[in-house]
């Protein structure tokens, strides 16, 4: 099973009901699968703040929700994450392609890669790299448990290594 299918299946297994995404080529397989899911309502968003708004609204209504986007997009969402996600304690999981690191040598990604993790730390948003065996380790479920217990967003970061597991 390819990465996108594995990610979509793990989100369904974790009882995600709402997903919103901004396009990224590392996420396109998962986005496609979620778009045809019988258990997850998926919405494509034009901007990352819109995706967060959709997911935060769903979380406030009691539905597990996930945002899928690139690290550069998360850098656009500081106000939304600080004023809604953190201040109002909204539990959601962000699945973020952490572009610009080893194995992803595209110079356009380098600067955002340097700023991204310190940005999450400044907002006190816990983040974890998605393991290549994320689906076998129930890492998606664990992220939701943490978000719900802590009443705040949690980020799972996709690196090149997570994309390459073929087991």
N, C-alpha and C positions, 0 to 999 in steps of 0.2 A: 504494500500500500504506500502511495507517495505521501510526502509531508502534508500537503493540503488536506487530503482525505483523513490522515491520522489526526490532524489538528481539529477538523470539523467533528470527527467521531468523539474525540476527547471532550470537546465542548458539549456535545449532546449528552454524553455519559455524565457530565457534571451538572446536568439539568439546567443548562443555560436556556433561557426563553427568548432573550432579545440580543441581537448583535448589530452593531453599526460599524461601518468601515469606511476608510479612505483608501483608494487604490494604492497598491504596492506590488511589484512583481513577485516578491517572495511570498506574498499572501494570496495571490490570485487563485490558486487551487482551493484554498480553504474558503475564500469568499464565494467562489462558484458553488461549492458543496453546501455552504450555509444558505445560499440563495434558493436551493431546491430542497432544503430540509423540511420535514413534516413537523418537527418539534421546535425549531428556532425561527423566529421572525427576524429576517435580515433586512437592513436598510443601508443603502449606499449614501454616504454623506459627501457634500461638496467640500466641507472644511472640517478640520479636526474638532473644533469647538462644537459644531453641530452634532457630530458623532457622540461626543461626551454628553451633550444635552439630552440626546435620545436615551442613552444608557443610564444617565443619572435619574431621569424621569421614571424609567422602568424600574430602577433599583428602589426609588422612593415608593413605588407601588408594590414592592415586594417581589419583583421578578429578578432572577439572576441575569445580569447583563454583562456583555463584554464589548470592548472597543478594540478594533484592529487597525493599526496605523504604523507609520514609520517614525523613527526617532525625531526627524526634523519636524514632523507635524506636532509631536508632543511639545516641542519647544515653543510652539505657537499658543499653547493652552494654559500658560501660567496662571492667568487670572481666573479662569474657569476652575482649574484644579484647586487653587488656594481658597477661593471664596465659596465654591459649592462643595467640591469633593472633601476638602479637609475641614473647613469651618462648620459645615452642616453634617459631617460624618456620613458620607454616602459610600456604601461598600460596592465597589465594582472592580473588575479586573480589566486591565489594559494589556493587550498582547501587542508588543512593539517590535518591529524589525530594527535591530540595533546596528545600523549600517555604518561602514567606515572603519572596520576593525580587520584583523588578520583574516585573509581569505576573501575580503570584499574590497579589493583595491580599485576604488574609483575616487579620484581626488576630490570630486565634488562632495563626497560624504565625510571627508576627514575632519573638517572644522566642526560640523554638528556632532560628530562622534566624541570629540574632546569636551564639548559642552554638556552633552546629554546626561550622563550619570551625575555630575555635580548639580545639575538642574533638579533632578529627582531628589537628591539628598537635601538640597536647599528647601524643597517643599515637604520634606520628611515623608516621602512616598517610598515605602519598601519596594525593592526590586530584586529579582532573581533571574539568572540566566536559565532559559528553557533547556533542559537536559536533552541530549539526543534520544533518550528513552522516556521522554516526558509522558507518553501515553501509558507505558507500562508501569511508571512510578506514580501515577495519579497526581502529577504535578499541577494540573489545572484545578482539580478538586481542592488540593491543598491551598492554592492561591485564593480560592473563594472562601474557604474556611477562615483564612487569615484576614481577608477583607471584611468578612461579616463579624468576626470576633473583635477586630480593631476599629470597625466602623469608619473605614477610610479606603481610598483606592490602593491597589497593589498592582505593580507592573511585572509582567513576565517578558523577558527580553529574548528575542530570537537572534542568535548569531549564526554564522555560516555552519558551525559544528552541528547545530540542531537540525539543520536542513539535510544533512548528509547521512543520517542514520538510515540504514536500509533493512533493519531487522523486523 
